[in-house]
Structure formats: C-alpha cells, structure tokens
Amino acid sequence: MTAPSTFGLSSEARNLHWLLTNLVEEVPGIQSVAVVSSDGLLLLSSDHARNEAAREARTDRPTGPRVPPPTSPPSSPASAASPSAPPS
C-alpha cells in the first residue's frame, strides 16, 4: 500500500492515519479501516479515495443551521391608512 498524501491534516490526524495504514498493512485479511463520528460521518480512512470523497462532501455542502429566509409580516391597507387612536 502506498502512503497517500496527508497534506492539510493535523499532526493528530497524521498519526492516526499512520496507525490505520500500518494496521491494514500488518494484519492479514484487513483491506481498509475507517474512523467515523458518533453520527456516522467518515472522519478518516486508510483508503485514500474515501478520505478525498469525504473531504469533498464536507466542503461542498453549506455549514451551520438551516434557517428559512426571513418573511415580512402581511400588511393590511386599513391599518396602514388610519393611525391608531389614543385610549380614552
């Protein structure tokens, strides 16, 4: 297995990648290893193509909460034309 580029990864991610790569190379029968988050998103894999696909998927989609576009409250012509009278 050739060592894929780890450019752009933190030192912790590079160390984990090294560990995963060596695990695949040293343990018979293992083809690839993946680390996923608690919600199932791929964080790191010994398979370079999966790492690239996951990186592209993270950068292609918008981040942050989904907020609907602001809407203006409906205005009625009657309330806009007549000022409110002071209480008596």
PyMOL Python script that loads the backbone (N, CA, C, O; Angstrom):
from pymol import cmd

cmd.read_pdbstr("""\
ATOM      1  N   MET A   1       0.853  -1.173   0.000  1.00  0.00           N
ATOM      2  CA  MET A   1       0.000   0.000   0.000  1.00  0.00           C
ATOM      3  C   MET A   1       0.897   1.234   0.000  1.00  0.00           C
ATOM      4  O   MET A   1       1.807   1.351   0.821  1.00  0.00           O
ATOM      5  N   THR A   2       0.636   2.136  -0.913  1.00  0.00           N
ATOM      6  CA  THR A   2       1.461   3.336  -0.956  1.00  0.00           C
ATOM      7  C   THR A   2       0.896   4.366   0.010  1.00  0.00           C
ATOM      8  O   THR A   2      -0.307   4.413   0.263  1.00  0.00           O
ATOM      9  N   ALA A   3       1.784   5.183   0.537  1.00  0.00           N
ATOM     10  CA  ALA A   3       1.354   6.186   1.503  1.00  0.00           C
ATOM     11  C   ALA A   3       0.749   7.372   0.772  1.00  0.00           C
ATOM     12  O   ALA A   3       1.456   8.057   0.034  1.00  0.00           O
ATOM     13  N   PRO A   4      -0.546   7.635   0.957  1.00  0.00           N
ATOM     14  CA  PRO A   4      -1.166   8.786   0.322  1.00  0.00           C
ATOM     15  C   PRO A   4      -0.733  10.062   1.017  1.00  0.00           C
ATOM     16  O   PRO A   4      -0.212  10.029   2.132  1.00  0.00           O
ATOM     17  N   SER A   5      -0.949  11.164   0.365  1.00  0.00           N
ATOM     18  CA  SER A   5      -0.585  12.453   0.933  1.00  0.00           C
ATOM     19  C   SER A   5      -1.435  12.754   2.161  1.00  0.00           C
ATOM     20  O   SER A   5      -2.647  12.540   2.165  1.00  0.00           O
ATOM     21  N   THR A   6      -0.784  13.248   3.188  1.00  0.00           N
ATOM     22  CA  THR A   6      -1.508  13.658   4.398  1.00  0.00           C
ATOM     23  C   THR A   6      -1.426  15.166   4.545  1.00  0.00           C
ATOM     24  O   THR A   6      -1.579  15.698   5.645  1.00  0.00           O
ATOM     25  N   PHE A   7      -1.185  15.855   3.435  1.00  0.00           N
ATOM     26  CA  PHE A   7      -1.098  17.312   3.445  1.00  0.00           C
ATOM     27  C   PHE A   7      -2.404  17.907   3.941  1.00  0.00           C
ATOM     28  O   PHE A   7      -3.481  17.495   3.512  1.00  0.00           O
ATOM     29  N   GLY A   8      -2.313  18.864   4.833  1.00  0.00           N
ATOM     30  CA  GLY A   8      -3.515  19.528   5.342  1.00  0.00           C
ATOM     31  C   GLY A   8      -4.100  18.891   6.584  1.00  0.00           C
ATOM     32  O   GLY A   8      -5.044  19.431   7.160  1.00  0.00           O
ATOM     33  N   LEU A   9      -3.566  17.756   7.015  1.00  0.00           N
ATOM     34  CA  LEU A   9      -4.068  17.103   8.216  1.00  0.00           C
ATOM     35  C   LEU A   9      -3.287  17.586   9.436  1.00  0.00           C
ATOM     36  O   LEU A   9      -2.108  17.925   9.339  1.00  0.00           O
ATOM     37  N   SER A  10      -3.951  17.610  10.564  1.00  0.00           N
ATOM     38  CA  SER A  10      -3.267  17.956  11.811  1.00  0.00           C
ATOM     39  C   SER A  10      -2.288  16.839  12.168  1.00  0.00           C
ATOM     40  O   SER A  10      -2.347  15.746  11.604  1.00  0.00           O
ATOM     41  N   SER A  11      -1.397  17.121  13.102  1.00  0.00           N
ATOM     42  CA  SER A  11      -0.432  16.085  13.490  1.00  0.00           C
ATOM     43  C   SER A  11      -1.146  14.885  14.109  1.00  0.00           C
ATOM     44  O   SER A  11      -0.714  13.747  13.926  1.00  0.00           O
ATOM     45  N   GLU A  12      -2.238  15.132  14.843  1.00  0.00           N
ATOM     46  CA  GLU A  12      -3.005  14.022  15.424  1.00  0.00           C
ATOM     47  C   GLU A  12      -3.633  13.162  14.325  1.00  0.00           C
ATOM     48  O   GLU A  12      -3.629  11.934  14.406  1.00  0.00           O
ATOM     49  N   ALA A  13      -4.173  13.823  13.298  1.00  0.00           N
ATOM     50  CA  ALA A  13      -4.787  13.081  12.189  1.00  0.00           C
ATOM     51  C   ALA A  13      -3.731  12.313  11.412  1.00  0.00           C
ATOM     52  O   ALA A  13      -3.973  11.183  10.989  1.00  0.00           O
ATOM     53  N   ARG A  14      -2.549  12.919  11.218  1.00  0.00           N
ATOM     54  CA  ARG A  14      -1.463  12.202  10.532  1.00  0.00           C
ATOM     55  C   ARG A  14      -1.035  10.981  11.327  1.00  0.00           C
ATOM     56  O   ARG A  14      -0.799   9.919  10.751  1.00  0.00           O
ATOM     57  N   ASN A  15      -0.931  11.120  12.651  1.00  0.00           N
ATOM     58  CA  ASN A  15      -0.560   9.973  13.488  1.00  0.00           C
ATOM     59  C   ASN A  15      -1.615   8.880  13.420  1.00  0.00           C
ATOM     60  O   ASN A  15      -1.283   7.698  13.339  1.00  0.00           O
ATOM     61  N   LEU A  16      -2.878   9.268  13.452  1.00  0.00           N
ATOM     62  CA  LEU A  16      -3.957   8.281  13.357  1.00  0.00           C
ATOM     63  C   LEU A  16      -3.950   7.621  11.989  1.00  0.00           C
ATOM     64  O   LEU A  16      -4.161   6.413  11.881  1.00  0.00           O
ATOM     65  N   HIS A  17      -3.711   8.396  10.954  1.00  0.00           N
ATOM     66  CA  HIS A  17      -3.636   7.832   9.606  1.00  0.00           C
ATOM     67  C   HIS A  17      -2.494   6.827   9.515  1.00  0.00           C
ATOM     68  O   HIS A  17      -2.651   5.756   8.929  1.00  0.00           O
ATOM     69  N   TRP A  18      -1.349   7.168  10.090  1.00  0.00           N
ATOM     70  CA  TRP A  18      -0.217   6.242  10.116  1.00  0.00           C
ATOM     71  C   TRP A  18      -0.599   4.937  10.809  1.00  0.00           C
ATOM     72  O   TRP A  18      -0.282   3.851  10.325  1.00  0.00           O
ATOM     73  N   LEU A  19      -1.289   5.057  11.954  1.00  0.00           N
ATOM     74  CA  LEU A  19      -1.717   3.871  12.700  1.00  0.00           C
ATOM     75  C   LEU A  19      -2.661   3.005  11.871  1.00  0.00           C
ATOM     76  O   LEU A  19      -2.505   1.785  11.815  1.00  0.00           O
ATOM     77  N   LEU A  20      -3.639   3.642  11.229  1.00  0.00           N
ATOM     78  CA  LEU A  20      -4.598   2.889  10.406  1.00  0.00           C
ATOM     79  C   LEU A  20      -3.902   2.212   9.233  1.00  0.00           C
ATOM     80  O   LEU A  20      -4.167   1.047   8.936  1.00  0.00           O
ATOM     81  N   THR A  21      -3.018   2.939   8.571  1.00  0.00           N
ATOM     82  CA  THR A  21      -2.300   2.368   7.427  1.00  0.00           C
ATOM     83  C   THR A  21      -1.461   1.173   7.849  1.00  0.00           C
ATOM     84  O   THR A  21      -1.462   0.144   7.173  1.00  0.00           O
ATOM     85  N   ASN A  22      -0.746   1.300   8.961  1.00  0.00           N
ATOM     86  CA  ASN A  22       0.059   0.174   9.442  1.00  0.00           C
ATOM     87  C   ASN A  22      -0.802  -0.995   9.875  1.00  0.00           C
ATOM     88  O   ASN A  22      -0.418  -2.148   9.683  1.00  0.00           O
ATOM     89  N   LEU A  23      -1.946  -0.722  10.450  1.00  0.00           N
ATOM     90  CA  LEU A  23      -2.858  -1.799  10.840  1.00  0.00           C
ATOM     91  C   LEU A  23      -3.273  -2.610   9.615  1.00  0.00           C
ATOM     92  O   LEU A  23      -3.268  -3.840   9.647  1.00  0.00           O
ATOM     93  N   VAL A  24      -3.628  -1.919   8.545  1.00  0.00           N
ATOM     94  CA  VAL A  24      -4.041  -2.605   7.314  1.00  0.00           C
ATOM     95  C   VAL A  24      -2.877  -3.383   6.717  1.00  0.00           C
ATOM     96  O   VAL A  24      -3.067  -4.492   6.218  1.00  0.00           O
ATOM     97  N   GLU A  25      -1.684  -2.819   6.761  1.00  0.00           N
ATOM     98  CA  GLU A  25      -0.530  -3.499   6.179  1.00  0.00           C
ATOM     99  C   GLU A  25      -0.069  -4.692   6.993  1.00  0.00           C
ATOM    100  O   GLU A  25       0.434  -5.663   6.426  1.00  0.00           O
ATOM    101  N   GLU A  26      -0.227  -4.646   8.315  1.00  0.00           N
ATOM    102  CA  GLU A  26       0.334  -5.672   9.182  1.00  0.00           C
ATOM    103  C   GLU A  26      -0.625  -6.801   9.552  1.00  0.00           C
ATOM    104  O   GLU A  26      -0.178  -7.906   9.858  1.00  0.00           O
ATOM    105  N   VAL A  27      -1.924  -6.548   9.530  1.00  0.00           N
ATOM    106  CA  VAL A  27      -2.888  -7.571   9.955  1.00  0.00           C
ATOM    107  C   VAL A  27      -3.472  -8.247   8.723  1.00  0.00           C
ATOM    108  O   VAL A  27      -4.132  -7.602   7.909  1.00  0.00           O
ATOM    109  N   PRO A  28      -3.224  -9.564   8.586  1.00  0.00           N
ATOM    110  CA  PRO A  28      -3.739 -10.288   7.419  1.00  0.00           C
ATOM    111  C   PRO A  28      -5.269 -10.241   7.366  1.00  0.00           C
ATOM    112  O   PRO A  28      -5.951 -10.379   8.381  1.00  0.00           O
ATOM    113  N   GLY A  29      -5.782 -10.042   6.152  1.00  0.00           N
ATOM    114  CA  GLY A  29      -7.230 -10.065   5.947  1.00  0.00           C
ATOM    115  C   GLY A  29      -7.905  -8.711   6.024  1.00  0.00           C
ATOM    116  O   GLY A  29      -9.035  -8.567   5.557  1.00  0.00           O
ATOM    117  N   ILE A  30      -7.249  -7.710   6.602  1.00  0.00           N
ATOM    118  CA  ILE A  30      -7.864  -6.381   6.675  1.00  0.00           C
ATOM    119  C   ILE A  30      -7.564  -5.645   5.376  1.00  0.00           C
ATOM    120  O   ILE A  30      -6.409  -5.540   4.963  1.00  0.00           O
ATOM    121  N   GLN A  31      -8.616  -5.135   4.734  1.00  0.00           N
ATOM    122  CA  GLN A  31      -8.439  -4.397   3.489  1.00  0.00           C
ATOM    123  C   GLN A  31      -8.404  -2.897   3.713  1.00  0.00           C
ATOM    124  O   GLN A  31      -7.640  -2.188   3.057  1.00  0.00           O
ATOM    125  N   SER A  32      -9.227  -2.405   4.637  1.00  0.00           N
ATOM    126  CA  SER A  32      -9.220  -0.975   4.964  1.00  0.00           C
ATOM    127  C   SER A  32      -9.829  -0.776   6.345  1.00  0.00           C
ATOM    128  O   SER A  32     -10.529  -1.643   6.869  1.00  0.00           O
ATOM    129  N   VAL A  33      -9.541   0.393   6.923  1.00  0.00           N
ATOM    130  CA  VAL A  33     -10.031   0.737   8.247  1.00  0.00           C
ATOM    131  C   VAL A  33     -10.589   2.153   8.161  1.00  0.00           C
ATOM    132  O   VAL A  33     -10.044   3.001   7.454  1.00  0.00           O
ATOM    133  N   ALA A  34     -11.678   2.401   8.885  1.00  0.00           N
ATOM    134  CA  ALA A  34     -12.275   3.739   8.878  1.00  0.00           C
ATOM    135  C   ALA A  34     -12.592   4.175  10.300  1.00  0.00           C
ATOM    136  O   ALA A  34     -12.898   3.353  11.165  1.00  0.00           O
ATOM    137  N   VAL A  35     -12.512   5.485  10.527  1.00  0.00           N
ATOM    138  CA  VAL A  35     -12.913   6.092  11.795  1.00  0.00           C
ATOM    139  C   VAL A  35     -14.101   6.985  11.470  1.00  0.00           C
ATOM    140  O   VAL A  35     -14.017   7.846  10.594  1.00  0.00           O
ATOM    141  N   VAL A  36     -15.211   6.777  12.180  1.00  0.00           N
ATOM    142  CA  VAL A  36     -16.408   7.576  11.943  1.00  0.00           C
ATOM    143  C   VAL A  36     -16.815   8.301  13.219  1.00  0.00           C
ATOM    144  O   VAL A  36     -16.493   7.869  14.326  1.00  0.00           O
ATOM    145  N   SER A  37     -17.525   9.407  13.046  1.00  0.00           N
ATOM    146  CA  SER A  37     -18.021  10.160  14.194  1.00  0.00           C
ATOM    147  C   SER A  37     -19.228   9.442  14.780  1.00  0.00           C
ATOM    148  O   SER A  37     -19.709   8.463  14.208  1.00  0.00           O
ATOM    149  N   SER A  38     -19.716   9.923  15.912  1.00  0.00           N
ATOM    150  CA  SER A  38     -20.852   9.269  16.565  1.00  0.00           C
ATOM    151  C   SER A  38     -22.114   9.319  15.711  1.00  0.00           C
ATOM    152  O   SER A  38     -23.015   8.500  15.893  1.00  0.00           O
ATOM    153  N   ASP A  39     -22.190  10.271  14.779  1.00  0.00           N
ATOM    154  CA  ASP A  39     -23.355  10.318  13.899  1.00  0.00           C
ATOM    155  C   ASP A  39     -23.093   9.665  12.545  1.00  0.00           C
ATOM    156  O   ASP A  39     -23.894   9.803  11.621  1.00  0.00           O
ATOM    157  N   GLY A  40     -21.978   8.958  12.428  1.00  0.00           N
ATOM    158  CA  GLY A  40     -21.722   8.140  11.249  1.00  0.00           C
ATOM    159  C   GLY A  40     -20.958   8.812  10.122  1.00  0.00           C
ATOM    160  O   GLY A  40     -20.795   8.207   9.062  1.00  0.00           O
ATOM    161  N   LEU A  41     -20.485  10.034  10.305  1.00  0.00           N
ATOM    162  CA  LEU A  41     -19.718  10.693   9.257  1.00  0.00           C
ATOM    163  C   LEU A  41     -18.282  10.183   9.256  1.00  0.00           C
ATOM    164  O   LEU A  41     -17.668  10.013  10.310  1.00  0.00           O
ATOM    165  N   LEU A  42     -17.762   9.944   8.072  1.00  0.00           N
ATOM    166  CA  LEU A  42     -16.388   9.464   7.937  1.00  0.00           C
ATOM    167  C   LEU A  42     -15.416  10.555   8.340  1.00  0.00           C
ATOM    168  O   LEU A  42     -15.445  11.656   7.788  1.00  0.00           O
ATOM    169  N   LEU A  43     -14.558  10.254   9.298  1.00  0.00           N
ATOM    170  CA  LEU A  43     -13.537  11.203   9.732  1.00  0.00           C
ATOM    171  C   LEU A  43     -12.200  10.919   9.072  1.00  0.00           C
ATOM    172  O   LEU A  43     -11.533  11.838   8.598  1.00  0.00           O
ATOM    173  N   LEU A  44     -11.804   9.650   9.036  1.00  0.00           N
ATOM    174  CA  LEU A  44     -10.519   9.275   8.465  1.00  0.00           C
ATOM    175  C   LEU A  44     -10.569   7.817   8.056  1.00  0.00           C
ATOM    176  O   LEU A  44     -11.214   6.999   8.713  1.00  0.00           O
ATOM    177  N   SER A  45      -9.894   7.500   6.984  1.00  0.00           N
ATOM    178  CA  SER A  45      -9.876   6.133   6.482  1.00  0.00           C
ATOM    179  C   SER A  45      -8.484   5.797   5.991  1.00  0.00           C
ATOM    180  O   SER A  45      -7.711   6.681   5.621  1.00  0.00           O
ATOM    181  N   SER A  46      -8.173   4.516   5.991  1.00  0.00           N
ATOM    182  CA  SER A  46      -6.904   4.080   5.418  1.00  0.00           C
ATOM    183  C   SER A  46      -6.994   4.076   3.894  1.00  0.00           C
ATOM    184  O   SER A  46      -5.974   3.930   3.220  1.00  0.00           O
ATOM    185  N   ASP A  47      -8.179   4.231   3.350  1.00  0.00           N
ATOM    186  CA  ASP A  47      -8.412   4.263   1.906  1.00  0.00           C
ATOM    187  C   ASP A  47      -8.379   5.726   1.445  1.00  0.00           C
ATOM    188  O   ASP A  47      -9.263   6.511   1.787  1.00  0.00           O
ATOM    189  N   HIS A  48      -7.359   6.079   0.672  1.00  0.00           N
ATOM    190  CA  HIS A  48      -7.162   7.459   0.238  1.00  0.00           C
ATOM    191  C   HIS A  48      -8.372   8.001  -0.535  1.00  0.00           C
ATOM    192  O   HIS A  48      -8.753   9.156  -0.348  1.00  0.00           O
ATOM    193  N   ALA A  49      -8.969   7.190  -1.389  1.00  0.00           N
ATOM    194  CA  ALA A  49     -10.117   7.643  -2.186  1.00  0.00           C
ATOM    195  C   ALA A  49     -11.297   8.007  -1.288  1.00  0.00           C
ATOM    196  O   ALA A  49     -12.000   8.982  -1.552  1.00  0.00           O
ATOM    197  N   ARG A  50     -11.518   7.229  -0.228  1.00  0.00           N
ATOM    198  CA  ARG A  50     -12.613   7.550   0.700  1.00  0.00           C
ATOM    199  C   ARG A  50     -12.335   8.849   1.452  1.00  0.00           C
ATOM    200  O   ARG A  50     -13.251   9.636   1.689  1.00  0.00           O
ATOM    201  N   ASN A  51     -11.080   9.078   1.828  1.00  0.00           N
ATOM    202  CA  ASN A  51     -10.720  10.326   2.503  1.00  0.00           C
ATOM    203  C   ASN A  51     -11.017  11.523   1.606  1.00  0.00           C
ATOM    204  O   ASN A  51     -11.585  12.517   2.059  1.00  0.00           O
ATOM    205  N   GLU A  52     -10.632  11.428   0.332  1.00  0.00           N
ATOM    206  CA  GLU A  52     -10.875  12.526  -0.603  1.00  0.00           C
ATOM    207  C   GLU A  52     -12.363  12.752  -0.812  1.00  0.00           C
ATOM    208  O   GLU A  52     -12.814  13.898  -0.844  1.00  0.00           O
ATOM    209  N   ALA A  53     -13.135  11.678  -0.954  1.00  0.00           N
ATOM    210  CA  ALA A  53     -14.581  11.814  -1.146  1.00  0.00           C
ATOM    211  C   ALA A  53     -15.232  12.453   0.074  1.00  0.00           C
ATOM    212  O   ALA A  53     -16.120  13.294  -0.067  1.00  0.00           O
ATOM    213  N   ALA A  54     -14.803  12.064   1.261  1.00  0.00           N
ATOM    214  CA  ALA A  54     -15.356  12.641   2.492  1.00  0.00           C
ATOM    215  C   ALA A  54     -14.975  14.109   2.615  1.00  0.00           C
ATOM    216  O   ALA A  54     -15.790  14.931   3.034  1.00  0.00           O
ATOM    217  N   ARG A  55     -13.751  14.439   2.255  1.00  0.00           N
ATOM    218  CA  ARG A  55     -13.301  15.839   2.328  1.00  0.00           C
ATOM    219  C   ARG A  55     -14.107  16.700   1.366  1.00  0.00           C
ATOM    220  O   ARG A  55     -14.514  17.807   1.718  1.00  0.00           O
ATOM    221  N   GLU A  56     -14.342  16.197   0.147  1.00  0.00           N
ATOM    222  CA  GLU A  56     -15.130  16.946  -0.831  1.00  0.00           C
ATOM    223  C   GLU A  56     -16.575  17.098  -0.373  1.00  0.00           C
ATOM    224  O   GLU A  56     -17.177  18.155  -0.557  1.00  0.00           O
ATOM    225  N   ALA A  57     -17.127  16.058   0.215  1.00  0.00           N
ATOM    226  CA  ALA A  57     -18.513  16.129   0.688  1.00  0.00           C
ATOM    227  C   ALA A  57     -18.657  17.162   1.801  1.00  0.00           C
ATOM    228  O   ALA A  57     -19.667  17.862   1.875  1.00  0.00           O
ATOM    229  N   ARG A  58     -17.654  17.259   2.661  1.00  0.00           N
ATOM    230  CA  ARG A  58     -17.722  18.248   3.751  1.00  0.00           C
ATOM    231  C   ARG A  58     -17.601  19.666   3.225  1.00  0.00           C
ATOM    232  O   ARG A  58     -18.229  20.572   3.773  1.00  0.00           O
ATOM    233  N   THR A  59     -16.812  19.886   2.176  1.00  0.00           N
ATOM    234  CA  THR A  59     -16.616  21.242   1.673  1.00  0.00           C
ATOM    235  C   THR A  59     -17.682  21.653   0.669  1.00  0.00           C
ATOM    236  O   THR A  59     -17.863  22.846   0.428  1.00  0.00           O
ATOM    237  N   ASP A  60     -18.393  20.700   0.078  1.00  0.00           N
ATOM    238  CA  ASP A  60     -19.410  21.026  -0.922  1.00  0.00           C
ATOM    239  C   ASP A  60     -20.733  21.471  -0.327  1.00  0.00           C
ATOM    240  O   ASP A  60     -21.507  22.160  -0.990  1.00  0.00           O
ATOM    241  N   ARG A  61     -21.001  21.093   0.899  1.00  0.00           N
ATOM    242  CA  ARG A  61     -22.302  21.441   1.457  1.00  0.00           C
ATOM    243  C   ARG A  61     -22.168  22.596   2.441  1.00  0.00           C
ATOM    244  O   ARG A  61     -21.144  22.735   3.110  1.00  0.00           O
ATOM    245  N   PRO A  62     -23.200  23.419   2.526  1.00  0.00           N
ATOM    246  CA  PRO A  62     -23.123  24.550   3.454  1.00  0.00           C
ATOM    247  C   PRO A  62     -23.087  24.079   4.899  1.00  0.00           C
ATOM    248  O   PRO A  62     -23.618  23.023   5.242  1.00  0.00           O
ATOM    249  N   THR A  63     -22.450  24.885   5.734  1.00  0.00           N
ATOM    250  CA  THR A  63     -22.371  24.550   7.152  1.00  0.00           C
ATOM    251  C   THR A  63     -23.318  25.431   7.937  1.00  0.00           C
ATOM    252  O   THR A  63     -23.783  26.455   7.435  1.00  0.00           O
ATOM    253  N   GLY A  64     -23.599  25.049   9.135  1.00  0.00           N
ATOM    254  CA  GLY A  64     -24.452  25.848  10.013  1.00  0.00           C
ATOM    255  C   GLY A  64     -25.899  25.389   9.961  1.00  0.00           C
ATOM    256  O   GLY A  64     -26.263  24.522   9.166  1.00  0.00           O
ATOM    257  N   PRO A  65     -26.710  25.978  10.812  1.00  0.00           N
ATOM    258  CA  PRO A  65     -28.107  25.570  10.857  1.00  0.00           C
ATOM    259  C   PRO A  65     -28.861  26.030   9.622  1.00  0.00           C
ATOM    260  O   PRO A  65     -28.514  27.030   8.994  1.00  0.00           O
ATOM    261  N   ARG A  66     -29.884  25.289   9.294  1.00  0.00           N
ATOM    262  CA  ARG A  66     -30.729  25.655   8.163  1.00  0.00           C
ATOM    263  C   ARG A  66     -31.785  26.627   8.665  1.00  0.00           C
ATOM    264  O   ARG A  66     -32.663  26.260   9.446  1.00  0.00           O
ATOM    265  N   VAL A  67     -31.693  27.844   8.220  1.00  0.00           N
ATOM    266  CA  VAL A  67     -32.620  28.878   8.658  1.00  0.00           C
ATOM    267  C   VAL A  67     -33.448  29.291   7.454  1.00  0.00           C
ATOM    268  O   VAL A  67     -32.893  29.610   6.403  1.00  0.00           O
ATOM    269  N   PRO A  68     -34.779  29.291   7.591  1.00  0.00           N
ATOM    270  CA  PRO A  68     -35.595  29.704   6.459  1.00  0.00           C
ATOM    271  C   PRO A  68     -35.387  31.190   6.183  1.00  0.00           C
ATOM    272  O   PRO A  68     -35.044  31.943   7.093  1.00  0.00           O
ATOM    273  N   PRO A  69     -35.591  31.618   4.941  1.00  0.00           N
ATOM    274  CA  PRO A  69     -35.408  33.031   4.638  1.00  0.00           C
ATOM    275  C   PRO A  69     -36.417  33.876   5.404  1.00  0.00           C
ATOM    276  O   PRO A  69     -37.529  33.421   5.671  1.00  0.00           O
ATOM    277  N   PRO A  70     -36.039  35.107   5.762  1.00  0.00           N
ATOM    278  CA  PRO A  70     -36.961  35.952   6.520  1.00  0.00           C
ATOM    279  C   PRO A  70     -38.173  36.324   5.681  1.00  0.00           C
ATOM    280  O   PRO A  70     -38.072  36.533   4.472  1.00  0.00           O
ATOM    281  N   THR A  71     -39.296  36.401   6.330  1.00  0.00           N
ATOM    282  CA  THR A  71     -40.519  36.819   5.653  1.00  0.00           C
ATOM    283  C   THR A  71     -41.038  38.067   6.345  1.00  0.00           C
ATOM    284  O   THR A  71     -40.927  38.215   7.562  1.00  0.00           O
ATOM    285  N   SER A  72     -41.599  38.949   5.559  1.00  0.00           N
ATOM    286  CA  SER A  72     -42.157  40.159   6.145  1.00  0.00           C
ATOM    287  C   SER A  72     -43.597  39.881   6.565  1.00  0.00           C
ATOM    288  O   SER A  72     -44.296  39.124   5.891  1.00  0.00           O
ATOM    289  N   PRO A  73     -44.054  40.482   7.673  1.00  0.00           N
ATOM    290  CA  PRO A  73     -45.422  40.241   8.118  1.00  0.00           C
ATOM    291  C   PRO A  73     -46.406  40.833   7.111  1.00  0.00           C
ATOM    292  O   PRO A  73     -46.111  41.853   6.487  1.00  0.00           O
ATOM    293  N   PRO A  74     -47.555  40.213   6.949  1.00  0.00           N
ATOM    294  CA  PRO A  74     -48.543  40.747   5.999  1.00  0.00           C
ATOM    295  C   PRO A  74     -49.055  42.099   6.492  1.00  0.00           C
ATOM    296  O   PRO A  74     -49.315  42.294   7.679  1.00  0.00           O
ATOM    297  N   SER A  75     -49.187  43.008   5.558  1.00  0.00           N
ATOM    298  CA  SER A  75     -49.712  44.325   5.934  1.00  0.00           C
ATOM    299  C   SER A  75     -51.109  44.483   5.365  1.00  0.00           C
ATOM    300  O   SER A  75     -51.386  44.083   4.234  1.00  0.00           O
ATOM    301  N   SER A  76     -51.975  45.065   6.157  1.00  0.00           N
ATOM    302  CA  SER A  76     -53.333  45.309   5.672  1.00  0.00           C
ATOM    303  C   SER A  76     -53.455  46.780   5.327  1.00  0.00           C
ATOM    304  O   SER A  76     -52.941  47.625   6.060  1.00  0.00           O
ATOM    305  N   PRO A  77     -54.113  47.103   4.243  1.00  0.00           N
ATOM    306  CA  PRO A  77     -54.231  48.501   3.829  1.00  0.00           C
ATOM    307  C   PRO A  77     -54.975  49.349   4.858  1.00  0.00           C
ATOM    308  O   PRO A  77     -54.681  50.537   4.993  1.00  0.00           O
ATOM    309  N   ALA A  78     -55.918  48.776   5.578  1.00  0.00           N
ATOM    310  CA  ALA A  78     -56.702  49.557   6.534  1.00  0.00           C
ATOM    311  C   ALA A  78     -55.837  50.018   7.703  1.00  0.00           C
ATOM    312  O   ALA A  78     -55.953  51.164   8.138  1.00  0.00           O
ATOM    313  N   SER A  79     -54.973  49.147   8.218  1.00  0.00           N
ATOM    314  CA  SER A  79     -54.160  49.546   9.361  1.00  0.00           C
ATOM    315  C   SER A  79     -53.062  50.513   8.951  1.00  0.00           C
ATOM    316  O   SER A  79     -52.602  51.302   9.776  1.00  0.00           O
ATOM    317  N   ALA A  80     -52.636  50.473   7.713  1.00  0.00           N
ATOM    318  CA  ALA A  80     -51.598  51.386   7.261  1.00  0.00           C
ATOM    319  C   ALA A  80     -52.154  52.777   6.987  1.00  0.00           C
ATOM    320  O   ALA A  80     -51.427  53.763   7.112  1.00  0.00           O
ATOM    321  N   ALA A  81     -53.437  52.878   6.614  1.00  0.00           N
ATOM    322  CA  ALA A  81     -54.021  54.164   6.250  1.00  0.00           C
ATOM    323  C   ALA A  81     -54.499  54.953   7.468  1.00  0.00           C
ATOM    324  O   ALA A  81     -54.428  56.182   7.453  1.00  0.00           O
ATOM    325  N   SER A  82     -54.979  54.296   8.517  1.00  0.00           N
ATOM    326  CA  SER A  82     -55.511  55.045   9.652  1.00  0.00           C
ATOM    327  C   SER A  82     -54.630  54.877  10.870  1.00  0.00           C
ATOM    328  O   SER A  82     -54.343  53.756  11.289  1.00  0.00           O
ATOM    329  N   PRO A  83     -54.198  55.998  11.442  1.00  0.00           N
ATOM    330  CA  PRO A  83     -53.375  55.899  12.661  1.00  0.00           C
ATOM    331  C   PRO A  83     -54.228  55.416  13.824  1.00  0.00           C
ATOM    332  O   PRO A  83     -55.442  55.622  13.842  1.00  0.00           O
ATOM    333  N   SER A  84     -53.602  54.788  14.771  1.00  0.00           N
ATOM    334  CA  SER A  84     -54.350  54.297  15.926  1.00  0.00           C
ATOM    335  C   SER A  84     -54.728  55.467  16.826  1.00  0.00           C
ATOM    336  O   SER A  84     -53.941  56.390  17.033  1.00  0.00           O
ATOM    337  N   ALA A  85     -55.932  55.412  17.349  1.00  0.00           N
ATOM    338  CA  ALA A  85     -56.402  56.484  18.214  1.00  0.00           C
ATOM    339  C   ALA A  85     -55.901  56.246  19.618  1.00  0.00           C
ATOM    340  O   ALA A  85     -55.796  55.096  20.046  1.00  0.00           O
ATOM    341  N   PRO A  86     -55.584  57.322  20.362  1.00  0.00           N
ATOM    342  CA  PRO A  86     -55.122  57.141  21.744  1.00  0.00           C
ATOM    343  C   PRO A  86     -56.263  56.653  22.622  1.00  0.00           C
ATOM    344  O   PRO A  86     -57.418  56.990  22.363  1.00  0.00           O
ATOM    345  N   PRO A  87     -55.974  55.871  23.651  1.00  0.00           N
ATOM    346  CA  PRO A  87     -57.039  55.350  24.513  1.00  0.00           C
ATOM    347  C   PRO A  87     -57.697  56.498  25.263  1.00  0.00           C
ATOM    348  O   PRO A  87     -57.032  57.458  25.651  1.00  0.00           O
ATOM    349  N   SER A  88     -59.025  56.393  25.467  1.00  0.00           N
ATOM    350  CA  SER A  88     -59.743  57.457  26.180  1.00  0.00           C
ATOM    351  C   SER A  88     -60.047  57.089  27.591  1.00  0.00           C
ATOM    352  O   SER A  88     -60.647  57.879  28.319  1.00  0.00           O
TER     353      SER A  88
END
""", "prot")
cmd.dss("prot")
cmd.show_as("cartoon", "prot")
cmd.util.cbc("prot")
cmd.orient("prot")
